[in-house]
């Protein structure tokens, strides 16, 4: 779905804010992909003195960050398989964000500040499209943020037999999740 927001003061109530929601429950349609509903792409603002008569080209950018999470050494019971994984941390990584149209977002500066997240979620749960029995990787989409060294995080794996495995992690170094980029990391269960 593509939206054009036309901030014309002569309109009945000029549009000043845009709201984006990054779902904390994500469901990719295939392994090695991410949930299309968690893929938010915004154009750089274009300001013209008059109604254009020629084609206007828009420069697009992904405002979310992507994380490729690899799960290693998970000892599953015989016949069991992983159906979902939840990544939790101590900062907002999903939820609703409200952004002024005249701010950096429109200017084309896409990183979003944590203070702008109005209904934060500190975890993202991904339902895998295929049950996994060995080491595997999956993608999640998150708000851009910096997780500081020493941040408390956790990875929780739920299996088809409703077994739950949790690995608590204290980040040994800074992890930057940057808009439009993929950050990869491995969790040794």
Secondary structure, 3 states (H helix, E strand, C coil): CCCCCCCCCCCCCCCCEEEEEECCEECCCCCCCCCHHHCCEEECCCCCCCCCCCCCCCCEEECEEEEEEEEECCCCCCCCCEEEEEEECCCCCEEEEEEECCCHHHHCCCCCCHHHEEEEECEEEEEEEEEECCCEEEEEEEECEEECCCCEEEEEEEECCCCEEEEEEECCCCEEECCCCEEEEEEEC
